[in-house]
């Protein structure tokens, strides 16, 4: 499957972008957790756990999505 620009596989391109987001979540976990705590009043440990959970969900989705999309 090609994307609109005629380049790489659109699904693979999306997985790559999601992997980049997952990497940013891991790299900036303390920053995002602090922001969540400041904006929502959550305890810092809960904010850190939520950012980690999101990162893990992306990682799992990228690893298993091709299997999920099969007939």
C-alpha positions as CSV (number, residue, x, y, z in Angstrom):
1,X,0.0,0.0,0.0
2,X,1.4,3.4,-1.0
3,X,0.7,6.7,0.6
4,X,-0.6,9.7,-1.2
5,X,2.9,10.9,-2.0
6,X,3.7,7.5,-3.7
7,X,6.4,6.8,-1.1
8,X,6.7,4.1,1.5
9,X,3.9,1.9,2.8
10,X,1.4,4.1,4.6
11,X,0.9,1.7,7.4
12,X,4.6,1.4,8.0
13,X,4.9,5.2,7.9
14,X,2.2,5.4,10.6
15,X,3.9,2.8,12.7
16,X,7.2,4.8,12.4
17,X,5.4,8.0,13.5
18,X,3.8,6.2,16.5
19,X,7.2,4.8,17.5
20,X,8.5,8.3,17.5
21,X,5.7,9.4,19.7
22,X,6.4,6.5,22.0
23,X,10.0,7.4,22.2
24,X,9.2,11.0,23.1
25,X,6.8,9.8,25.8
26,X,9.6,7.7,27.4
27,X,12.3,10.4,26.9
28,X,10.1,13.2,28.3
29,X,8.2,11.2,31.0
30,X,9.3,13.4,33.9
31,X,8.3,16.6,32.0
32,X,4.9,15.3,31.0
33,X,4.2,13.8,34.4
34,X,5.0,17.1,36.1
35,X,2.8,18.9,33.7
36,X,-0.1,16.5,34.3
37,X,0.4,16.9,38.1
38,X,0.4,20.7,37.8
39,X,-2.7,20.8,35.5
40,X,-4.8,18.1,37.0
41,X,-3.6,17.8,40.6
42,X,-2.7,14.2,40.3
43,X,0.0,12.7,42.5
44,X,3.3,12.6,40.6
45,X,3.5,8.8,40.8
46,X,0.1,8.5,39.1
47,X,1.1,10.9,36.4
48,X,4.3,9.0,35.7
49,X,2.3,5.7,35.6
50,X,-0.2,7.2,33.1
51,X,2.6,8.4,30.8
52,X,4.2,5.0,31.0
53,X,0.9,3.3,30.3
54,X,0.4,5.4,27.2
55,X,3.9,4.6,26.0
56,X,3.3,0.9,26.5
57,X,0.0,1.0,24.7
58,X,1.7,2.6,21.7
59,X,4.5,0.0,21.8
60,X,2.0,-2.8,22.0
61,X,-0.2,-1.4,19.2
62,X,2.8,-1.0,16.8
63,X,4.0,-4.5,17.6
64,X,0.6,-6.2,17.1
65,X,-1.5,-4.0,14.7
66,X,-0.6,-5.9,11.5
67,X,-1.9,-9.1,13.1
68,X,-5.0,-7.3,14.3
69,X,-5.8,-5.9,10.8
70,X,-5.7,-9.4,9.1
71,X,-9.0,-10.9,8.0
